[in-house]
Amino acid sequence: MIENLSIRQATFEDINFIIETIIEADKSSTDKISICNIFSLTKDEYKELLRNILLSGFENNEFSLKGFLIIKNKSNKFGALCSWVEGIDGIANNIISSNLILSFINRERLNNIKENMHLANSLSLDREQNVIQFEYGYVIENQRRKKIFTTLIVESIRKHFNSGHQAKVQTILYRDNYKSFLAFEKLGFKVKAERKNEDSDIYKIFSYNSKVLMELDKEQAKELVKTPLELIINGSYL
């Protein structure tokens, strides 16, 4: 674990790091960016799209700048993770995020994406309303295996519990993204649902062909946030 770390909510000054976080989390240690593949965007075009979306200020969704916690020391940012409470404003994340993308994307990009959307939807999993959700977790490469991602998960749950929303917690990720999968599993998250597509065309869009929904129930989440972070980091929690 790195000494003298601090954790805070992302602000507009962090927007470049949050854009990097979203893209690197989507790539999951591969070279594929799903939104770029679906809409035939270059990486630079996607970065500009993300900048516009993040600056729009919409909250309680996967593109909410305020939803990200950043972990850093005095001068360097090491990682970030987004969380929100699904449907707390009465609108599902997938509706908000889809509308944000469509609001800022060039309309010409929407032509001939029917097949791509069909492939994308084949791995879609439903998020449960009023449940704490995770998306887009990332730690810079030279600072991995130092429990930074674990710290972000725990502190994100603690943030929601301290704000009065005590609920179970879910995340959707690639099953074969082993590092992230194991990080959640070690904290007690269990696989509750899975979508898999055996069609080789799925790799035109995604890095892997299987996504899972993992869940930590409310009582386990309560115990987790009550446990000193040092014990969790040192492997003494479970």
N, C-alpha and C positions, 0 to 999 in steps of 0.2 A: 504494500500500500504506500502511496506517495504521501509525504508529510505536508502539512500546512495547506490542505485543500479547503476550498470553500464551495458551497453550492448556492446558486441563486436562480431566480426566474430570468429567462431570456428577455432582452430588450432589443430595441431597434439597432443598437450598436453591434448586436451579435448576429445580425441577419446573414452575413456571409458564412459564418460557421454553421448556422442552422440550415442553410441551403446545402452545404457540404454534408451535414448530418443526414438530411433526407435522401440525398442521392446515394451516399455510401451505404446507408441502411437498406435501400432498395436493391442495390447491387449485391449485397450479402456476399462479399468477397469474390464476386465474379465481375465480368465486364458488361453485364446487361442491366439496363435501366428500363423498367417496365413501361413507364409513361412515355418515354422516348420511343419505344417500340410500338406502342399502341397508336400514337398520334404522329409517328414519323417526324419526331423532333430531334434536332441536334442537342448535344449536352448544353451548349451555350443558350440555345433557345429555351430549354427547360429551366435553366437557371434564371432567366429573365421572367419566365412564367411564374416560378416559385417566388421570386422577389415581389411581383405584383400581388400574388395571393397573400403572402405573409404581411405585406403592408396594408392590406385591406382591413385587417383588424378583427375579422370574424373569430369568435371564440368557441370553445367546446367542440373542437373537431381536430383531426389529425394535422391540419395546417395552421393551427392557432399558435402564433408566436409566444403568447403568454403561457401556453401549455407546456413549453419546454423548460426543463431544468438543465442548467449548465454546471459542470464541475470543473474547477480551475484552481490554479495557485495564483500567486500575485500577478504573473505576467502571461501565463499560457492557459489556453482552454484545452481540456483533455477529452471531454465527452459531453453528450447531451441525450436527453430522452424526453419524448412527448407523452403526456397523459391528459385525459379528460374524463368527464362523466357522460356516458352515452345518453343522448336524448334528453338531457336535463332542461333544455329550452323547448322541448317538444318536437325537435327536428333531428332525424338520424344523421350520424356522421357521413354516411355514404351519399346522402342527398346534398348536404352542405358542401362536401369536398368535390362532388361531381359538378355542382353548379358553379363553384369557384373556378374550376378548370375551364368549363365551357364559357365562363364570363370573360376570361382573359386570353383564351387561345384564338389563334387566327382561324376563322371559319373554314378556310380552305383545308385545314388539317382534319376537318370532320368528314371529309369525303372518303369513301371507300374504307371505313374502319369497322364495318359490320363484322367481318370475320375476326378481326383482332378483339373486338369487344366480346364476341362469343367465347373466344379462348380465355379472355380475362375473367369473364363471369363463371367459367367452369371451375375456378378455384376460389370463388367467393364464399365467404362464411358470414353468417349474421352475427352482429354484435348485440348483446342484450341490453335493454334499456335500464337506465339508472345504475349501471355497473361501471366501475373504474376501468378505463381502457388504456392500453399502451400501444404505441406505434413509433417507428423511427428512432431506434436506439443506436448510438454509435460512439466508439472510443477510438481515438487516433492510434495508428498501428504501433508506434513505439512505446505506447503506454498500456498495452493490453496485458492481461493476466496479472493485474494489480488490484482486482476487485472494484474497479471504477464503475463498471456496468452494474454490478450487484448493489453498490452504494446508490446509484441513481434509481434503481428499481425500488429499493427500500424507502428512500427519501421521498420519492414521488407518491408512494402509498401513504406515507406519513403526512405529506402535505394535504392530501384529500381528507384523511381522517381528522386532522387538526382543524380543518375548515368546516367540520361537521357532517361530511358525507362519508359515513362508514358503511362500506358495501364490499361485496366480493370483487375480485379483480380478474380481468381477462386480457389476453394478448393474442394476436394472430401473426404467425410467422411461418417461414418455410421449415418443414420438419428437418430437412437436410442442412439447415443453417445450424450446425451442431454447437457452435460456441454459444450462440444466443439461447438455443433450446436447452442446453445443459445449465446455463445460468438461471433460467426460470425454474427448471426442474429441481435444482438444488435448494431453491427457496420454497418448494412444496407445490408448485404449479403442476397440474395434471392435464393430460390431453382429454378434452371433452368432445371434440368433433374434428373431422378431417375431410378434406376434399382433394382428390387426386385425379389427374388426367394422364392417361397412358399414351395419348396421341403425341407423336414426336413434334408436331407443330407447336405444342405448348412452349417449346424452347425458343420459338420466335419472339415470345413475349417475356417469359419469366426465366429466372436463373435455375429454378427447380420445378418439378411437376407435382409437388404436394405441399399443401398448407394445412396447418393445424390451429385449432383454437385451444389455448391452454388457460386453465382457471385456477385461482386460489380462492377458497371459500372465505366467507366473512370472518368466521372464528379464527381461521388460520392467519388471515390478514391482521386481525387484532393482536394476536400473539406476536406476529412479526414486528409490528410497529412498537410494541412494548419492550422488545428485546434490544438491549444496547447494541449499537452498530458494531462495536468492537468484537462482540461475541459472534455476530453473523459473519463478519469478515474473516475471523479466525477459524471458522468452520465448526463452532460450538453450538450452533442453533438447532440443527436437526440431528 
